[in-house]
Amino acid sequence: MHHRHTTTPPMPPTPHSARHTLFCFSLIQPDTHELKLMTVQLENSASIFRCDGFAVLSVGRELKVGPRWRTIPVPSSSALQNTTARASNSTSKLSMMYMRAWDILLEKGAYWSYTWTAKVDASAVFFPNRLLKRLESFLHINMPGEQLFTQSCDSRRGASSAIEVFSREALLIYKSGRARCKSQLTWHDRSNADFMQKCLRMLGLNSKQDMEASKSIFGTSTCHPTSCRDRSQVSFTGFEEASNYMTCFEQAKTPDKEEDMEGLW
């Protein structure tokens, strides 16, 4: 798939080889390795830039990704200090940033043209085509219901989520009940992935089966496999150096002629 040289708003979806469509986004922080990672991903049509629609959000200010592409800025904690007085550590600040990122994309209406939305870590070598085929094969239905699938990883900084996948119906539930979740749930010492799972559960989405199914969707290996050639994996995460990222991407990607079979067990 050719990447799109877009401005800030994501482009409308284009036809995908699968019945379902996928919108993807990443949130990055300025002055970190994440900007370089997003640049090489854009240059190589990798990760979220292979999705049907995509956006990159950045904390605090707009950033330049490549020669013609700009991020969507997310107000920093200093700009939101009235609503984040208790966000005193890195986990709570990042959780707050993700909540604001979700709000911005909801306000822009970015999700509603797509069957699924994926939040993807910038360090993830991610293959959307594999994910879509897994989702279709697992669900055995034409349209999904209220589903959430999460690829959870353990890192040096503790538990995290490399990829979270939400059906359009699940995000409609979140949109209508997010204010209740923010006021009633403790999120200041939780990751955003944990907050989203607990929020949707509180709003009536039974995610237990979906959490168990996540292992089938994302593959049975760890998030940090010994080989990027393992095609049972939807993604490989934990890459901070752009050169290492691209090495894994080149090892993991499927030749174009095999694309129709990519993602199947």
N, C-alpha and C positions, 0 to 999 in steps of 0.2 A: 504494500500500500504506500502510495506517495504521501509524504507528510504535507500538511497544509500550511502555507505562510499566512497565518491569521493575525488579526489585531487582537485586542484584549478579549472581546466576546467570542465564545466558541462558535464554530461554524455549524450549520445544520447537518444532520446525519447524511451519509451517502450509503448506497446499497452495500451490504456486507454479504459475504458468501454464506453466512449462517442466517437462520430465520430471526434470531434475536440480535439486538444491537447493544452496543456498549459505549458509555461515556466514562472517561477516566480523568482523574485529576491528581496532582501532587501539590503539596505545600512545602515550600523551601524557605530557608533562612538566609538572609544576605551575609556576605563575607564568610561563607563556609564552602566546603567542597561540593555542596549540593548544586550550586549554580553551574559549576563545570560539568557535573554529571548530567544535568538537564540539557546543557548545550550539546554534549556529544550524543545524547539520545535524540535530540531534534535533528542533528546533522545526519544521523544514521537511520532515521525513521524507526527508532527503537522504543520499547516500552509503551508509555501512554500515547505516543505519537503514532502508534499502529491501531489505536482505537477508532471507532466511528466518529467520535467527538472527543475533544480534550481541552483541558485548561491547566495552566500552572499558576498557582497563587504564591505570593511571597509576603513574608512578615514585614510590616512597617512601611515599605516603599515599593514602587514599581521597579522591576529589574529588566534588563535587556538580555534576551536569550537568542543568540544568533543575530544575524544582521537585520531581520525584519520583524522579530517577534517580541512581545512584551508580556510580562506577568500581570496578574490582577493583584493589586496591593491589598493586604489585610491590615487594618489598623493595629498598631502595636499596643502592648500592655499599657504604655504611658498614655496613649490616646483613649484607652478604655479603663483608666484606673478607677473610675467611679463604680464600675461593675465588676472589678477584679481585685478588690482590696485584699481578699484572702489568697490571691494567687501569688504565693511568695516563693515557690520553688520552681525548678525547671519543668517538672512533670505537670504541675498545675498551669503554668504559663503556656506550655505547648497544648495542653488540653483546651484551654481557653481559646487559643489561636485556631485550633481545628473547629471548635464550635462556631467561631465567627466566620471561618471559611465556608462551612456548611450554610450558614445564614446568607452569605453573599451569593453563593451559587443558587440557593433557593430563590432569592430575590430576583436574580437574573433569569430564572426559569430554565436553567441549563439542562436539567435532568429529564424533563417531561417527554421529550421526543425519543427517549431511549428505553429499552426494556430493562437494562441494568446500569448501575453506576458503581465504579470501582475507585476507592481511595488507595493510591499506590505510593509506597515509600520511594523516595528519590533514589535510594541505593538498590532498588530491586531490578534485576534483569527479568523483565516481565513479558509474557507472550499472550496477548489478548485472544488470539485465534484459538489457542489451546484452551483457554478458560471458557470461551463461548461454546466450544464443542463439548467440553466437560459438562457445562450447565445443561445443554440441550440433551445430552445422552443421559444424564442423571435424572432430570425431571420427567422426561418422556411425555411432555405436554407442549402445546403450542405457545402458551403464555404462562409466565410464572405467577405465583401468588405473593403472599407477604413473606419474602425470604431474606435472610441475612446469612452470608457465609464469610468466615474470617480465617485467614492464615496467621496463626499466632507463632511468634518466634521468641526465643530467649537470646538476649544479647548481653553485652557487658553492662549495659544500663538496666538490665532486668527485662521483664516480659514486655513485648511490644507487638505490634500488628503490622506485618509487611503489606498485606492487602486485605481490604474489606470490600465485600461486594453486596450491594443492596438492590433489591428489586424496586421498580418504580412504585409499587404498591406499599412497600415498607417505608419509602421516603415520604409518601403522602401521609402515612401515619405519623412519622416523625415531625413533619411540617405542622400538622395540626396540634401536636401535643408537646412540642419542644419546650415551650415556656413552662409547662408543668414540670417537665423533667429537670430543667435548670433550677427551679425553685425548691423542688422536693428531694432531689438526689444530691448526695455528696460527691462532687467531682474534683475538688481541689487537690486531692491526693491520688487521683485515678488517671489512667491513660484515657484518651478520647475513645479508643476502641472499647474499653470497659464501660465507659459512660453510655455509648451508643447502644451496646447490648442491653444494659440494665434499663435504659430509657425505653427501648422498644418492647422489652418484656413487661415493664410497668404499664405501657400503653396497650397491652393485650396481645402482642405478637409472641407466639410460643416458639422460641428459638432453640429449644433443646435439641430437637431432631436436626435442625439446620447446622448447629455446632458440631454434632456428630458427623454429619455429612461433609463437613468442610475438609476432613482428611481425604475423603474420596475425590473431592473436587480439586484440591491443590496437590495431591500426590502424597505418598506415604513417607518420603524421606524428610529429613530435617530441613529447615530453612537455609542451612549452610551446608549443602551436600559436598562430598569430596570431589565430585565431577560435574561440571556444567553440561556434559553430554547426556545426562540423564533426562530423556524426553518424557518421562512420567511426571516431571515437574512443570508446573505452570510458571513458576518464578524461582529465581535464586537471589538471595538478598545479602546485604552486609558489605557491599563494595563502596569504599570511600574514595579510592583512586580511579580516575577516569580510564587509565590504561588497563587496570585490572578489570574494570567493568566491561570494556570492549573486548578483552580477551575472552571473558565468559560468554558474552553475547555471540561472538563469532563461533565459539565451540557449541553453543546451545541451539543456534538458529537452524531451522529446517530448510533444505533447498526448496526453491519455488515449486519445482515439479512434484514435491511431496506435500505441499501445503494442504491439499484436500484431506490428507490423512492425519495431519498434525493435530495433536491434542487427544486422540483416541487412545484407550488403554491397549 
